């Protein structure tokens, strides 16, 4: 892969990967670090992609795995909540963002990939390395948790 190809891929993918990393890492600095690491892996591995969809899936998987590794690391104790770095347009959007951030990691990943990036459950399964049935189950459970949380805020 030459410099022009890498630059083209980075330009095409950086916003999508950054948004995914931002939701998972919950702050800009860590999301930017993950983004840089993902692109370093791209340069190091120089994979040959069959299509733009394959390229996107590969990079999403790398970014998600880097996020998971960071979140499991011993130093991951101090963090800034996403809402401090990513203000919502209005109060209702802020409630949804807070509810999504409160989800366990596996639910948050599928919600972001499904609703924010528009992936199908089959594609999410490929990106995350899980079974499609597991992805569907996690989506159902995440939706239920979000519904309970958001309805609880309105009723309580």
C-alpha positions as a Markdown table, in Angstrom:
| # | Residue | x | y | z |
|---|---|---|---|---|
| 1 | Unk | 0.0 | 0.0 | 0.0 |
| 2 | Unk | 1.5 | 3.3 | -1.0 |
| 3 | Unk | 1.3 | 6.7 | 0.7 |
| 4 | Unk | -1.6 | 7.9 | -1.6 |
| 5 | Unk | -3.7 | 4.9 | -0.8 |
| 6 | Unk | -3.2 | 5.2 | 2.9 |
| 7 | Unk | -4.0 | 8.9 | 2.8 |
| 8 | Unk | -7.2 | 8.2 | 0.9 |
| 9 | Unk | -8.3 | 5.5 | 3.4 |
| 10 | Unk | -7.6 | 7.7 | 6.3 |
| 11 | Unk | -9.5 | 10.6 | 4.8 |
| 12 | Unk | -12.5 | 8.4 | 4.0 |
| 13 | Unk | -12.6 | 6.5 | 7.4 |
| 14 | Unk | -11.4 | 8.9 | 10.1 |
| 15 | Unk | -14.8 | 10.5 | 11.0 |
| 16 | Unk | -16.6 | 7.1 | 11.3 |
| 17 | Unk | -13.8 | 5.6 | 13.4 |
| 18 | Unk | -13.5 | 8.6 | 15.6 |
| 19 | Unk | -17.2 | 8.6 | 16.4 |
| 20 | Unk | -17.1 | 4.9 | 17.3 |
| 21 | Unk | -14.0 | 5.4 | 19.5 |
| 22 | Unk | -15.5 | 8.5 | 21.1 |
| 23 | Unk | -18.6 | 6.7 | 22.2 |
| 24 | Unk | -16.7 | 3.7 | 23.5 |
| 25 | Unk | -13.9 | 5.7 | 25.2 |
| 26 | Unk | -16.1 | 8.5 | 26.4 |
| 27 | Unk | -13.5 | 11.2 | 25.9 |
| 28 | Unk | -11.8 | 13.0 | 23.0 |
| 29 | Unk | -8.2 | 12.3 | 23.9 |
| 30 | Unk | -8.5 | 8.6 | 24.2 |
| 31 | Unk | -10.7 | 8.4 | 21.1 |
| 32 | Unk | -8.0 | 10.3 | 19.1 |
| 33 | Unk | -5.3 | 7.9 | 20.5 |
| 34 | Unk | -7.4 | 4.9 | 19.4 |
| 35 | Unk | -7.8 | 6.5 | 16.0 |
| 36 | Unk | -4.1 | 7.0 | 15.6 |
| 37 | Unk | -3.3 | 3.4 | 16.7 |
| 38 | Unk | -5.9 | 2.0 | 14.2 |
| 39 | Unk | -4.2 | 3.9 | 11.4 |
| 40 | Unk | -0.8 | 2.7 | 12.5 |
| 41 | Unk | -2.1 | -0.8 | 12.4 |
| 42 | Unk | -3.3 | -0.1 | 8.8 |
| 43 | Unk | 0.2 | 1.1 | 7.8 |
| 44 | Unk | 1.9 | -1.8 | 9.6 |
| 45 | Unk | -0.3 | -4.6 | 8.2 |
| 46 | Unk | -1.1 | -3.1 | 4.8 |
| 47 | Unk | -4.0 | -5.4 | 4.2 |
| 48 | Unk | -5.6 | -5.7 | 0.8 |
| 49 | Unk | -9.3 | -4.9 | 0.9 |
| 50 | Unk | -11.8 | -6.5 | -1.4 |
| 51 | Unk | -14.1 | -3.5 | -1.2 |
| 52 | Unk | -14.7 | -0.3 | 0.7 |
| 53 | Unk | -17.1 | -2.2 | 3.0 |
| 54 | Unk | -14.4 | -4.7 | 3.8 |
| 55 | Unk | -12.0 | -1.8 | 4.5 |
| 56 | Unk | -14.6 | -0.2 | 6.8 |
| 57 | Unk | -15.3 | -3.4 | 8.7 |
| 58 | Unk | -11.6 | -4.2 | 9.2 |
| 59 | Unk | -10.9 | -0.7 | 10.6 |
| 60 | Unk | -14.0 | -0.8 | 12.8 |
| 61 | Unk | -13.0 | -4.1 | 14.2 |
| 62 | Unk | -9.4 | -2.8 | 14.9 |
| 63 | Unk | -10.7 | 0.3 | 16.5 |
| 64 | Unk | -13.2 | -1.6 | 18.7 |
| 65 | Unk | -10.6 | -4.0 | 19.8 |
| 66 | Unk | -8.2 | -1.2 | 20.7 |
| 67 | Unk | -10.9 | 0.4 | 22.7 |
| 68 | Unk | -11.6 | -2.8 | 24.6 |
| 69 | Unk | -7.9 | -3.3 | 25.3 |
| 70 | Unk | -7.6 | 0.2 | 26.7 |
| 71 | Unk | -10.7 | -0.1 | 28.8 |
| 72 | Unk | -9.3 | -3.3 | 30.3 |
| 73 | Unk | -5.9 | -1.8 | 31.1 |
| 74 | Unk | -4.8 | -1.2 | 34.6 |
| 75 | Unk | -4.4 | 2.6 | 34.2 |
| 76 | Unk | -7.9 | 3.1 | 33.0 |
| 77 | Unk | -9.2 | 4.7 | 36.2 |
| 78 | Unk | -9.5 | 8.3 | 35.3 |
| 79 | Unk | -11.8 | 9.5 | 32.6 |
| 80 | Unk | -13.9 | 12.4 | 31.5 |
| 81 | Unk | -17.6 | 11.7 | 30.7 |
| 82 | Unk | -18.5 | 12.0 | 27.0 |
| 83 | Unk | -21.1 | 14.6 | 27.7 |
| 84 | Unk | -18.4 | 17.0 | 28.9 |
| 85 | Unk | -16.6 | 16.6 | 25.5 |
| 86 | Unk | -19.7 | 16.0 | 23.4 |
| 87 | Unk | -22.5 | 18.3 | 24.2 |
| 88 | Unk | -26.0 | 17.3 | 23.1 |
| 89 | Unk | -28.1 | 19.5 | 20.8 |
| 90 | Unk | -31.0 | 19.5 | 23.2 |
| 91 | Unk | -32.1 | 17.9 | 26.6 |
| 92 | Unk | -33.8 | 14.9 | 24.9 |
| 93 | Unk | -30.7 | 14.1 | 22.9 |
| 94 | Unk | -28.6 | 14.5 | 26.1 |
| 95 | Unk | -30.8 | 12.0 | 27.9 |
| 96 | Unk | -30.3 | 9.4 | 25.1 |
| 97 | Unk | -26.6 | 10.0 | 25.0 |
| 98 | Unk | -26.4 | 9.5 | 28.8 |
| 99 | Unk | -28.5 | 6.3 | 28.6 |
| 100 | Unk | -26.4 | 4.9 | 25.8 |
| 101 | Unk | -23.2 | 5.7 | 27.8 |
| 102 | Unk | -24.6 | 3.9 | 30.8 |
| 103 | Unk | -25.0 | 0.6 | 28.9 |
| 104 | Unk | -22.5 | -2.2 | 29.3 |
| 105 | Unk | -19.7 | -2.2 | 26.7 |
| 106 | Unk | -21.1 | -5.0 | 24.6 |
| 107 | Unk | -24.5 | -3.4 | 24.3 |
| 108 | Unk | -23.1 | 0.1 | 23.7 |
| 109 | Unk | -21.0 | -1.3 | 20.7 |
| 110 | Unk | -24.0 | -2.9 | 19.0 |
| 111 | Unk | -26.2 | 0.2 | 19.5 |
| 112 | Unk | -23.6 | 2.5 | 18.0 |
| 113 | Unk | -22.8 | 0.2 | 15.1 |
| 114 | Unk | -26.5 | -0.5 | 14.3 |
| 115 | Unk | -28.1 | 2.9 | 14.8 |
| 116 | Unk | -25.3 | 5.4 | 14.4 |
| 117 | Unk | -23.3 | 3.7 | 11.6 |
| 118 | Unk | -26.2 | 1.8 | 10.0 |
| 119 | Unk | -24.7 | -1.7 | 10.0 |
| 120 | Unk | -26.9 | -4.7 | 9.7 |
| 121 | Unk | -26.7 | -7.4 | 12.4 |
| 122 | Unk | -24.7 | -9.7 | 10.0 |
| 123 | Unk | -22.1 | -6.9 | 9.5 |
| 124 | Unk | -21.9 | -6.2 | 13.2 |
| 125 | Unk | -21.3 | -9.9 | 13.8 |
| 126 | Unk | -18.4 | -9.8 | 11.4 |
| 127 | Unk | -16.9 | -6.6 | 12.8 |
| 128 | Unk | -17.2 | -7.8 | 16.5 |
| 129 | Unk | -16.3 | -11.4 | 15.8 |
| 130 | Unk | -19.6 | -12.6 | 17.5 |
| 131 | Unk | -22.5 | -14.7 | 16.2 |
| 132 | Unk | -25.3 | -12.9 | 14.5 |
| 133 | Unk | -27.8 | -14.3 | 17.0 |
| 134 | Unk | -25.7 | -12.9 | 19.8 |
| 135 | Unk | -25.7 | -9.5 | 18.2 |
| 136 | Unk | -29.5 | -9.6 | 17.8 |
| 137 | Unk | -29.9 | -10.7 | 21.4 |
| 138 | Unk | -27.6 | -7.8 | 22.6 |
| 139 | Unk | -29.6 | -5.3 | 20.5 |
| 140 | Unk | -32.8 | -6.5 | 22.0 |
| 141 | Unk | -31.5 | -6.3 | 25.5 |
| 142 | Unk | -29.9 | -2.9 | 24.9 |
| 143 | Unk | -33.1 | -1.5 | 23.5 |
| 144 | Unk | -35.0 | -2.8 | 26.5 |
| 145 | Unk | -32.5 | -1.2 | 28.9 |
| 146 | Unk | -32.6 | 2.1 | 27.0 |
| 147 | Unk | -36.4 | 2.0 | 27.0 |
| 148 | Unk | -36.6 | 1.3 | 30.7 |
| 149 | Unk | -34.0 | 4.0 | 31.5 |
| 150 | Unk | -35.6 | 6.7 | 29.3 |
| 151 | Unk | -39.2 | 5.9 | 30.4 |
| 152 | Unk | -38.0 | 5.9 | 34.1 |
| 153 | Unk | -36.6 | 9.4 | 33.6 |
| 154 | Unk | -39.9 | 10.7 | 32.2 |
| 155 | Unk | -42.0 | 9.0 | 34.9 |
| 156 | Unk | -39.7 | 9.6 | 37.8 |
